[in-house]
Amino acid sequence: MIALLHRCSTSAATTARILALIVAAFSFLALPLRATEEKHDAAAPAAHGAAHSAGAEEHHGLTPDAPKLSGFINSSMLVTWIVAAGIIILAQRATRKIRANAEAVYEAPTGAQNFWEFLVEGLSNFLEEIIGRDLAKKTFWFFATVFIFILFTNWFGLLPGVGTIGWGTPDANGVLTHITTPLFRGGNADLNMTFAISSIFFVMWVVWALQFNGPVGFVKHLFAPKGESQGGMKVMLIVVFLAVGVLEVISIAFRPVSLSFRLFGNIFAGENLLESMQQVIPALGWLVPLPFYFMELLVGLVQALVFMLLTAVFTLLICSHDEEHHEEGHAHH
């Protein structure tokens, strides 16, 4: 139990660092995309801009790009900062007594500490069953952080006021029926955010692959033929596995894209669904979307779990070769 307490404390501190890294990456990746959009808008003719504005007033769904609030800050970025700060504060408060009483007599956890220990221990056991104890010890800090951050960001987007507080253009009667510039926008409903997380995973995947296999072993893992063969069969296998290795490299390069679009597409579609349900019967706009809120709570959990599982399995596939060698070495000894 004391070991678990130390792990919880270490995980909380690491959570703060990784969340700061994710938010910084999001801000960095958001800058060129926003600059491109501003340049395109500035070059557009005035007539096209008027038509675009008229269409925006009639549009009642989320736009693919998050509305800009000030400078390079947009509404999705603001949400990610709020969620990150909330998780960091929760982690620090939950583990404060753990650090203070780590060497004292253990006391039954309560409140935030109980929740945090349950979450960390559950994720740790879950990952160990999938990728193994050794690999989980090395990578748990990242996968747990990604899961917690994505989950809380997804659920934050369902809070009342997210997407409904902001600025808009009143209709002819002076009634504001649609928010065109929301103050808050779901963090993962912005492709910049999901691509930033996927890009960070890609960097960490390369680091772990090199640490477990080494540069030469990493190349062999991708291109070297598997199994024993001789003569012409060996030459044919070398050619085949070279071609397979090239396809594998292409697949690896596209993983950040597929991961980011999968998460973005599900969350973006869910938030559009909720907004559309509010417009079905305007007088009952608070009641009609209610069943879909419960569905989106489940979707937010599932998508966080899917993202963590996919990244964990991708890591296992590149690191399992090294573990097999270790097992063979132990068997010979």
HELIX and SHEET records of a PDB file:
HELIX    1   1 ILE A    2  ALA A   43  1                                  42    
HELIX    2   2 ALA A   46  GLU A   58  1                                  13    
HELIX    3   3 SER A   75  ALA A   94  1                                  20    
HELIX    4   4 ARG A   96  ALA A  100  1                                   5    
HELIX    5   5 GLY A  111  ILE A  131  1                                  21    
HELIX    6   6 ARG A  133  PHE A  156  1                                  24    
HELIX    7   7 GLY A  187  ALA A  189  5                                   3    
HELIX    8   8 LEU A  191  PHE A  223  1                                  33    
HELIX    9   9 GLY A  231  VAL A  280  1                                  50    
HELIX   10  10 PRO A  282  LEU A  284  5                                   3    
HELIX   11  11 LEU A  290  HIS A  332  1                                  43    
SHEET    1   A 2 LYS A  68  SER A  70  0                                        
SHEET    2   A 2 ILE A  73  ASN A  74 -1                                        
SHEET    1   B 2 GLY A 166  TRP A 167  0                                        
SHEET    2   B 2 THR A 181  PRO A 182 -1                                        
END                                                                             
